[in-house]
Amino acid sequence: MIGRRLLAAGTAAPLIMLAVLVHAEHEGKVRKHFSPKVAEEILAAQQAVVRADAAGGFYEKSYQHAEPFYWWLIPGWMEEDAAHRRANRILDVGCGYGTLLSVATTIYGAPGYCVDVTPYLMPPVAARRHLQFARGNIELDPIPWPGHFDVIVMTEVLEHFNFQPVPTLKKIRAALAPDGLFFLSTPDAKEWGTTQKYYKRLQDIPMPSPGRAVVDDHVWQYREEELRQVLKAAGFSAVRWGHSPGTGLRHFNVVLKRAP
């Protein structure tokens, strides 16, 4: 069920509601899950903020309608987590326009930090939501802020990695607090198809190498067994494993913690 549409306050642009019935897989079992209405309302408000500062641009015309489908389950999972766990800092790796990070900071009541190769996050949005932004490549650069983060978000970024994923995922794990959660989304290659434009096999992708040219493209889309393998190799274990409906094709939505 795709769900009905929500009209954001002050605009006629339709937003896809997150409060729909979906199936979310826990490790070892499946249960029905409702994305809470509070998360839906926060998303609508944040998208209105971004639209106000990006009027007439790509976000308003196209991206705002697609982005909730990539990480459909994650705001609801965050709200459930925030009901019983405190977060002091949140990091978004590849934050884009800052929509989901703003949702997360509102849900958890914690400051947000974001790093991205391209500064899509506009200064007025960052100022309104008190987000700290640093430009950088997570694969080649250190995380700009020291210490641990209680929540780390990385949505629609893994498929853009130019290098072997495990070293960068280990960097992210090292920045995650011992009891923290890592929220991840990425396309499911079972439906999107494998990407062999640059490499024929996942193992052919090189290790991180400063000075090597990088591309902004989907370099590798993961099958489930591949994704589970690289996450395990990086020291993560899955708390939840599900799928968003995607914009016609599904995306993995995963919650991870540091493995013992």
C-alpha positions in Angstrom: 0.0 0.0 0.0 1.6 3.3 -1.1 -0.6 5.4 1.2 -2.4 8.7 0.7 -0.8 12.0 0.1 -0.2 14.8 2.6 -0.3 18.5 1.7 2.4 20.4 3.4 1.4 23.5 5.3 1.4 26.5 3.0 1.9 24.7 -0.2 0.0 22.7 -2.7 2.9 20.3 -3.4 1.9 16.8 -2.4 4.2 14.9 0.0 4.1 11.1 0.4 3.0 10.2 3.9 5.2 8.0 5.9 2.3 6.8 8.1 1.6 3.7 6.1 1.5 0.0 6.9 4.7 -1.7 5.7 6.5 -4.9 6.5 9.8 -4.4 8.4 12.0 -7.3 8.9 13.6 -7.8 12.3 16.5 -10.3 12.4 14.8 -13.6 12.5 11.2 -12.4 12.2 8.9 -10.1 10.4 6.4 -7.7 12.1 4.0 -5.0 11.0 5.3 -1.5 11.5 3.6 1.9 11.4 5.8 4.9 10.7 4.6 7.3 13.4 2.6 10.4 12.5 5.0 12.7 14.4 7.8 11.7 12.0 5.5 12.4 9.1 4.7 15.9 10.3 8.3 16.7 11.0 9.2 15.6 7.5 6.5 17.8 5.9 7.7 20.8 7.9 11.3 20.3 7.0 10.6 19.9 3.3 8.7 23.1 3.4 11.8 24.8 4.9 14.1 23.5 2.2 11.6 24.4 -0.6 11.5 28.0 0.7 15.2 28.4 0.2 15.4 26.4 -3.1 12.3 27.8 -4.9 12.3 26.9 -8.6 15.2 24.5 -8.3 15.8 20.8 -8.6 14.7 20.1 -5.1 11.3 21.7 -5.5 10.7 20.3 -8.9 11.8 16.7 -8.5 13.8 15.6 -5.5 11.4 16.4 -2.7 8.9 14.0 -4.0 11.4 11.1 -4.4 13.5 11.4 -1.3 11.1 10.0 1.3 10.9 6.8 -0.7 14.6 6.1 -0.4 14.5 6.0 3.5 10.8 5.3 4.0 11.1 3.4 7.2 13.9 5.3 8.9 12.1 8.3 10.5 9.7 6.0 12.2 12.5 3.8 13.5 14.2 6.9 14.8 11.1 8.0 16.7 10.8 4.6 18.3 14.5 4.7 19.3 14.3 8.3 20.7 11.5 7.2 23.0 13.9 5.2 25.2 17.4 6.4 24.3 19.1 9.8 24.5 21.2 11.1 21.7 23.8 13.9 22.2 25.1 14.2 18.6 23.9 13.1 15.2 26.1 12.8 12.1 24.8 12.6 8.5 27.3 11.2 6.0 26.3 12.7 2.6 23.5 14.8 3.9 22.4 16.3 0.6 19.8 19.0 1.3 19.7 18.1 5.0 16.1 16.8 5.1 16.6 13.6 7.0 19.2 15.1 9.3 16.8 17.9 10.2 14.1 15.3 10.9 16.6 13.3 13.1 17.7 16.4 15.1 14.0 17.3 15.7 13.1 13.7 16.8 16.1 13.3 19.1 16.4 16.9 20.2 20.2 16.7 19.5 22.5 18.8 17.3 23.3 17.7 13.8 26.6 17.5 11.9 26.8 16.8 8.2 29.6 16.1 5.8 29.2 16.0 2.0 31.3 16.3 -1.1 28.9 18.8 -2.6 27.3 21.6 -0.5 23.7 21.0 -1.4 22.8 22.0 2.2 21.9 25.7 1.9 23.2 28.1 4.7 19.7 29.3 5.6 18.5 25.7 6.2 21.6 24.9 8.2 21.1 28.1 10.3 17.4 27.4 11.0 18.1 23.8 12.1 21.5 24.6 13.8 23.4 22.1 11.6 27.1 22.2 11.3 28.3 21.4 7.7 31.8 20.4 6.5 32.7 19.7 2.9 34.6 16.5 2.5 34.9 13.0 1.0 34.1 10.4 3.7 36.2 7.8 1.8 39.4 9.9 1.7 39.0 12.5 4.5 38.8 12.1 8.3 35.5 12.9 9.9 35.8 16.6 10.7 34.6 16.4 14.3 36.3 14.2 16.9 34.5 12.0 19.3 31.5 9.7 19.1 28.0 10.2 17.6 25.0 8.5 19.1 23.2 8.4 15.7 24.9 8.2 12.3 22.9 8.5 9.1 24.0 7.5 5.6 21.3 7.3 3.0 21.8 6.9 -0.7 25.6 7.2 -0.4 27.1 3.7 -0.3 26.3 3.0 -4.0 28.4 6.1 -4.8 31.5 4.8 -3.0 34.5 4.9 -5.5 36.6 2.5 -3.3 36.2 -0.7 -1.3 33.5 0.0 1.2 34.9 -1.8 4.3 37.6 0.8 5.2 35.1 3.7 5.1 32.5 1.7 7.0 35.1 0.9 9.6 35.8 4.7 9.9 32.0 5.2 10.5 31.9 2.4 13.0 34.8 4.0 14.9 32.8 7.3 15.1 29.7 5.5 16.4 29.1 5.5 20.2 29.2 2.1 21.8 25.4 2.0 22.2 24.8 4.1 19.0 22.8 3.3 15.9 23.7 3.6 12.3 20.8 4.2 9.9 21.6 3.2 6.3 19.7 3.1 3.0 20.9 2.1 -0.5 19.3 0.6 -3.7 18.6 -3.1 -3.8 20.4 -4.5 -6.8 17.9 -7.4 -7.0 15.4 -4.8 -8.4 17.7 -2.0 -9.6 20.2 -4.3 -11.3 23.9 -4.6 -10.8 26.1 -1.7 -11.9 29.0 -2.8 -14.1 29.8 0.4 -15.8 33.1 0.8 -13.8 33.8 -2.7 -12.4 32.6 -6.2 -13.2 32.9 -7.5 -9.6 32.7 -5.9 -6.2 36.2 -7.2 -5.4 37.6 -5.3 -8.4 36.9 -2.0 -6.8 40.2 -0.5 -5.5 41.1 0.4 -1.9 40.8 4.1 -0.9 43.6 6.0 -2.7 44.1 9.8 -2.3 44.8 11.4 -5.6 42.8 8.9 -7.6 40.1 10.5 -9.7 36.6 10.0 -8.4 33.2 9.9 -10.1 29.8 11.0 -8.9 27.7 8.1 -10.0 26.3 4.8 -8.9 29.5 2.8 -8.9 28.2 -0.4 -7.3 24.6 -1.4 -6.3 24.5 -4.2 -3.7 22.7 -7.5 -3.6 21.6 -8.4 -0.1 24.3 -11.0 0.5 27.0 -8.5 -0.6 25.6 -5.8 1.6 25.4 -8.1 4.6 29.0 -9.3 4.0 30.5 -5.9 3.8 28.6 -4.6 6.9 29.7 -7.7 8.9 33.3 -7.2 7.7 33.2 -3.6 8.9 32.1 -4.7 12.4 28.3 -4.0 12.3 25.4 -6.2 13.2 21.9 -5.6 12.0 19.2 -4.5 14.4 16.5 -4.1 11.7 16.5 -5.0 8.0 13.7 -3.9 5.7 12.9 -2.3 2.4 11.4 1.0 1.4 9.1 0.8 -1.6 11.5 3.0 -3.5 10.5 5.2 -6.5 9.2 2.2 -8.2 12.1 0.0 -7.1 13.1 -1.0 -3.6 15.9 0.3 -1.3 17.4 -1.4 1.7 16.5 0.4 4.9 18.8 -0.9 7.7 19.5 -0.1 11.3 23.0 -1.3 12.5 24.9 -1.3 15.8 28.5 -2.1 16.6 29.1 -5.8 16.7 30.7 -7.1 19.9 
